[in-house]
Amino acid sequence: MSHYDEEREAVKTSKRPDVKKAKDKGGRPLVVLDSDQIAQVESLASVLSTEQIADYFGIGRTTFYSIMDRQEEVSVRYKKGRAKAIGNIAKGLLQKAQGGDNTAMIFYLKTQAGWKEEQTIDHKSSDGSMSPGQMSDEELAKIASE
C-alpha cells in the first residue's frame, strides 16, 4: 500500500469530528481542477505532501482526496510526480554508491538488497572466567551471603 493510499484510508476511516466525509446531497459545490492545475499537481507532488498541495490550491486535504477520486487524471499526475522525485533521488544515491561513497553503498544495500547488521552478544567470556558454571555451590553461597 502506497503512502498516498495509507493517508487516504486514514481519512476515510477516521472517527475524528474534524475529518468529515463528503456529503451525498447539498453542501458546497464540488471543486474541480482545471487542466493547468492538474499539470501543477505533478510538479508539486515531487516536493510537497498532499496536505501541502491542498493548501497550495486553498482547499482541505479531504477535498483534495475527493478530487483525486473524482478526477482520475489528478491522481495519476500525483503518483507520477511522486515517482519521478523518488526516481531522481534513487538515481543520485546509486551514482554516489557507484562512485565509492561507503555510506551510500551501505544504505543502498540495506534498503534494496536486504542486508542487515546483526549484533551478537556472547554471554560467556572467551576464557570462561565469567561463566557462573565455573563456581562451586560453596563459592556461590559465600557471595550471596556478603
Phi and psi restraints in degrees (value plus and minus 20) as a CYANA .aco file:
   2 SER   PHI     -95.8   -55.8
   2 SER   PSI     144.8   184.8
   3 HIS   PHI     -77.9   -37.9
   3 HIS   PSI     -61.7   -21.7
   4 TYR   PHI     -79.6   -39.6
   4 TYR   PSI     -66.8   -26.8
   5 ASP   PHI     -84.9   -44.9
   5 ASP   PSI     -58.7   -18.7
   6 GLU   PHI     -84.4   -44.4
   6 GLU   PSI     -64.1   -24.1
   7 GLU   PHI     -81.9   -41.9
   7 GLU   PSI     -65.2   -25.2
   8 ARG   PHI     -83.4   -43.4
   8 ARG   PSI     -61.5   -21.5
   9 GLU   PHI     -85.6   -45.6
   9 GLU   PSI     -57.3   -17.3
  10 ALA   PHI     -82.1   -42.1
  10 ALA   PSI     -59.3   -19.3
  11 VAL   PHI     -88.6   -48.6
  11 VAL   PSI     -62.4   -22.4
  12 LYS   PHI     -83.7   -43.7
  12 LYS   PSI     -57.4   -17.4
  13 THR   PHI    -117.4   -77.4
  13 THR   PSI     -15.6    24.4
  14 SER   PHI     -85.4   -45.4
  14 SER   PSI     120.7   160.7
  15 LYS   PHI    -122.0   -82.0
  15 LYS   PSI     -19.9    20.1
  16 ARG   PHI     -88.8   -48.8
  16 ARG   PSI     119.8   159.8
  17 PRO   PHI     -89.4   -49.4
  17 PRO   PSI     -43.1    -3.1
  18 ASP   PHI    -103.4   -63.4
  18 ASP   PSI     -26.7    13.3
  19 VAL   PHI    -127.2   -87.2
  19 VAL   PSI      82.8   122.8
  20 LYS   PHI    -125.7   -85.7
  20 LYS   PSI     123.2   163.2
  21 LYS   PHI    -102.6   -62.6
  21 LYS   PSI     134.1   174.1
  22 ALA   PHI     -82.3   -42.3
  22 ALA   PSI     122.7   162.7
  23 LYS   PHI    -100.3   -60.3
  23 LYS   PSI     128.0   168.0
  24 ASP   PHI     -96.3   -56.3
  24 ASP   PSI     -56.4   -16.4
  25 LYS   PHI    -153.6  -113.6
  25 LYS   PSI     129.5   169.5
  26 GLY   PHI      51.2    91.2
  26 GLY   PSI    -180.2  -140.2
  27 GLY   PHI      60.5   100.5
  27 GLY   PSI    -184.6  -144.6
  28 ARG   PHI     -92.7   -52.7
  28 ARG   PSI     134.7   174.7
  29 PRO   PHI     -87.3   -47.3
  29 PRO   PSI     130.4   170.4
  30 LEU   PHI     -85.1   -45.1
  30 LEU   PSI     119.5   159.5
  31 VAL   PHI    -108.9   -68.9
  31 VAL   PSI     109.0   149.0
  32 VAL   PHI    -145.7  -105.7
  32 VAL   PSI     109.2   149.2
  33 LEU   PHI    -103.8   -63.8
  33 LEU   PSI     118.3   158.3
  34 ASP   PHI    -103.5   -63.5
  34 ASP   PSI     156.5   196.5
  35 SER   PHI     -82.4   -42.4
  35 SER   PSI     -55.4   -15.4
  36 ASP   PHI     -86.9   -46.9
  36 ASP   PSI     -62.6   -22.6
  37 GLN   PHI     -86.1   -46.1
  37 GLN   PSI     -57.8   -17.8
  38 ILE   PHI     -83.3   -43.3
  38 ILE   PSI     -60.7   -20.7
  39 ALA   PHI     -84.0   -44.0
  39 ALA   PSI     -56.9   -16.9
  40 GLN   PHI     -85.1   -45.1
  40 GLN   PSI     -54.1   -14.1
  41 VAL   PHI     -75.3   -35.3
  41 VAL   PSI     -62.1   -22.1
  42 GLU   PHI     -81.4   -41.4
  42 GLU   PSI     -67.1   -27.1
  43 SER   PHI     -91.6   -51.6
  43 SER   PSI     -56.2   -16.2
  44 LEU   PHI     -87.2   -47.2
  44 LEU   PSI     -55.7   -15.7
  45 ALA   PHI     -84.1   -44.1
  45 ALA   PSI     -41.8    -1.8
  46 SER   PHI     -94.2   -54.2
  46 SER   PSI     -37.1     2.9
  47 VAL   PHI    -151.5  -111.5
  47 VAL   PSI     -32.6     7.4
  48 LEU   PHI    -140.9  -100.9
  48 LEU   PSI     134.3   174.3
  49 SER   PHI     -99.2   -59.2
  49 SER   PSI     150.3   190.3
  50 THR   PHI     -81.9   -41.9
  50 THR   PSI     -57.2   -17.2
  51 GLU   PHI     -84.6   -44.6
  51 GLU   PSI     -60.5   -20.5
  52 GLN   PHI     -89.1   -49.1
  52 GLN   PSI     -56.4   -16.4
  53 ILE   PHI     -84.8   -44.8
  53 ILE   PSI     -63.7   -23.7
  54 ALA   PHI     -78.5   -38.5
  54 ALA   PSI     -65.0   -25.0
  55 ASP   PHI     -79.5   -39.5
  55 ASP   PSI     -61.4   -21.4
  56 TYR   PHI     -77.3   -37.3
  56 TYR   PSI     -61.7   -21.7
  57 PHE   PHI    -106.6   -66.6
  57 PHE   PSI     -21.2    18.8
  58 GLY   PHI      53.4    93.4
  58 GLY   PSI      12.6    52.6
  59 ILE   PHI    -149.4  -109.4
  59 ILE   PSI     149.2   189.2
  60 GLY   PHI    -102.1   -62.1
  60 GLY   PSI     142.2   182.2
  61 ARG   PHI     -80.5   -40.5
  61 ARG   PSI     -63.8   -23.8
  62 THR   PHI     -86.3   -46.3
  62 THR   PSI     -52.8   -12.8
  63 THR   PHI     -85.5   -45.5
  63 THR   PSI     -60.6   -20.6
  64 PHE   PHI     -82.6   -42.6
  64 PHE   PSI     -61.0   -21.0
  65 TYR   PHI     -83.1   -43.1
  65 TYR   PSI     -59.8   -19.8
  66 SER   PHI     -82.6   -42.6
  66 SER   PSI     -59.6   -19.6
  67 ILE   PHI     -82.6   -42.6
  67 ILE   PSI     -63.0   -23.0
  68 MET   PHI     -84.2   -44.2
  68 MET   PSI     -52.4   -12.4
  69 ASP   PHI     -89.7   -49.7
  69 ASP   PSI     -61.8   -21.8
  70 ARG   PHI     -99.9   -59.9
  70 ARG   PSI     -58.6   -18.6
  71 GLN   PHI    -130.4   -90.4
  71 GLN   PSI      75.6   115.6
  72 GLU   PHI     -76.7   -36.7
  72 GLU   PSI     -54.6   -14.6
  73 GLU   PHI     -80.7   -40.7
  73 GLU   PSI     -54.3   -14.3
  74 VAL   PHI     -85.3   -45.3
  74 VAL   PSI     -65.5   -25.5
  75 SER   PHI     -82.8   -42.8
  75 SER   PSI     -63.3   -23.3
  76 VAL   PHI     -81.9   -41.9
  76 VAL   PSI     -65.5   -25.5
  77 ARG   PHI     -86.5   -46.5
  77 ARG   PSI     -58.4   -18.4
  78 TYR   PHI     -81.1   -41.1
  78 TYR   PSI     -70.4   -30.4
  79 LYS   PHI     -83.2   -43.2
  79 LYS   PSI     -58.3   -18.3
  80 LYS   PHI     -85.2   -45.2
  80 LYS   PSI     -62.8   -22.8
  81 GLY   PHI     -82.5   -42.5
  81 GLY   PSI     -63.4   -23.4
  82 ARG   PHI     -83.2   -43.2
  82 ARG   PSI     -63.2   -23.2
  83 ALA   PHI     -83.6   -43.6
  83 ALA   PSI     -60.3   -20.3
  84 LYS   PHI     -82.2   -42.2
  84 LYS   PSI     -64.1   -24.1
  85 ALA   PHI     -83.2   -43.2
  85 ALA   PSI     -65.0   -25.0
  86 ILE   PHI     -83.2   -43.2
  86 ILE   PSI     -61.0   -21.0
  87 GLY   PHI     -81.4   -41.4
  87 GLY   PSI     -61.8   -21.8
  88 ASN   PHI     -84.8   -44.8
  88 ASN   PSI     -62.8   -22.8
  89 ILE   PHI     -85.6   -45.6
  89 ILE   PSI     -63.5   -23.5
  90 ALA   PHI     -82.0   -42.0
  90 ALA   PSI     -59.6   -19.6
  91 LYS   PHI     -82.3   -42.3
  91 LYS   PSI     -65.0   -25.0
  92 GLY   PHI     -83.5   -43.5
  92 GLY   PSI     -61.4   -21.4
  93 LEU   PHI     -82.0   -42.0
  93 LEU   PSI     -64.4   -24.4
  94 LEU   PHI     -84.1   -44.1
  94 LEU   PSI     -59.7   -19.7
  95 GLN   PHI     -83.0   -43.0
  95 GLN   PSI     -61.7   -21.7
  96 LYS   PHI     -84.4   -44.4
  96 LYS   PSI     -63.5   -23.5
  97 ALA   PHI     -82.3   -42.3
  97 ALA   PSI     -64.4   -24.4
  98 GLN   PHI     -88.3   -48.3
  98 GLN   PSI     -44.3    -4.3
  99 GLY   PHI    -103.2   -63.2
  99 GLY   PSI     -21.0    19.0
 100 GLY   PHI      81.7   121.7
 100 GLY   PSI     -11.0    29.0
 101 ASP   PHI     -94.2   -54.2
 101 ASP   PSI      88.0   128.0
 102 ASN   PHI     -80.4   -40.4
 102 ASN   PSI     -59.7   -19.7
 103 THR   PHI     -82.3   -42.3
 103 THR   PSI     -64.3   -24.3
 104 ALA   PHI     -83.7   -43.7
 104 ALA   PSI     -60.1   -20.1
 105 MET   PHI     -80.5   -40.5
 105 MET   PSI     -68.9   -28.9
 106 ILE   PHI     -83.9   -43.9
 106 ILE   PSI     -65.7   -25.7
 107 PHE   PHI     -79.7   -39.7
 107 PHE   PSI     -65.9   -25.9
 108 TYR   PHI     -81.0   -41.0
 108 TYR   PSI     -66.7   -26.7
 109 LEU   PHI     -86.2   -46.2
 109 LEU   PSI     -56.1   -16.1
 110 LYS   PHI     -87.6   -47.6
 110 LYS   PSI     -62.0   -22.0
 111 THR   PHI    -105.6   -65.6
 111 THR   PSI     -47.6    -7.6
 112 GLN   PHI    -129.9   -89.9
 112 GLN   PSI     -43.8    -3.8
 113 ALA   PHI    -134.4   -94.4
 113 ALA   PSI     -15.3    24.7
 114 GLY   PHI      54.7    94.7
 114 GLY   PSI      -3.3    36.7
 115 TRP   PHI     -87.5   -47.5
 115 TRP   PSI     127.1   167.1
 116 LYS   PHI    -156.1  -116.1
 116 LYS   PSI     130.6   170.6
 117 GLU   PHI    -124.1   -84.1
 117 GLU   PSI      96.7   136.7
 118 GLU   PHI    -131.7   -91.7
 118 GLU   PSI     119.1   159.1
 119 GLN   PHI    -134.2   -94.2
 119 GLN   PSI     100.7   140.7
 120 THR   PHI    -121.8   -81.8
 120 THR   PSI     109.7   149.7
 121 ILE   PHI    -124.2   -84.2
 121 ILE   PSI      99.9   139.9
 122 ASP   PHI    -110.9   -70.9
 122 ASP   PSI      95.7   135.7
 123 HIS   PHI    -103.7   -63.7
 123 HIS   PSI     -16.0    24.0
 124 LYS   PHI    -140.3  -100.3
 124 LYS   PSI     122.8   162.8
 125 SER   PHI     -97.5   -57.5
 125 SER   PSI     133.6   173.6
 126 SER   PHI     -85.0   -45.0
 126 SER   PSI     -50.0   -10.0
 127 ASP   PHI    -115.5   -75.5
 127 ASP   PSI     -22.4    17.6
 128 GLY   PHI      61.6   101.6
 128 GLY   PSI     -19.4    20.6
 129 SER   PHI     -89.5   -49.5
 129 SER   PSI     -41.6    -1.6
 130 MET   PHI    -123.5   -83.5
 130 MET   PSI     -10.0    30.0
 131 SER   PHI    -101.7   -61.7
 131 SER   PSI     103.5   143.5
 132 PRO   PHI     -84.5   -44.5
 132 PRO   PSI     -39.5     0.5
 133 GLY   PHI     -88.2   -48.2
 133 GLY   PSI     -35.2     4.8
 134 GLN   PHI    -100.0   -60.0
 134 GLN   PSI     -35.2     4.8
 135 MET   PHI    -113.4   -73.4
 135 MET   PSI     127.0   167.0
 136 SER   PHI    -100.8   -60.8
 136 SER   PSI     147.4   187.4
 137 ASP   PHI     -82.7   -42.7
 137 ASP   PSI     -56.7   -16.7
 138 GLU   PHI     -84.1   -44.1
 138 GLU   PSI     -61.6   -21.6
 139 GLU   PHI     -85.6   -45.6
 139 GLU   PSI     -61.2   -21.2
 140 LEU   PHI     -85.7   -45.7
 140 LEU   PSI     -60.8   -20.8
 141 ALA   PHI     -84.0   -44.0
 141 ALA   PSI     -59.1   -19.1
 142 LYS   PHI     -83.4   -43.4
 142 LYS   PSI     -64.1   -24.1
 143 ILE   PHI     -85.7   -45.7
 143 ILE   PSI     -60.4   -20.4
 144 ALA   PHI     -86.5   -46.5
 144 ALA   PSI     -52.7   -12.7
 145 SER   PHI    -100.3   -60.3
 145 SER   PSI     -36.1     3.9
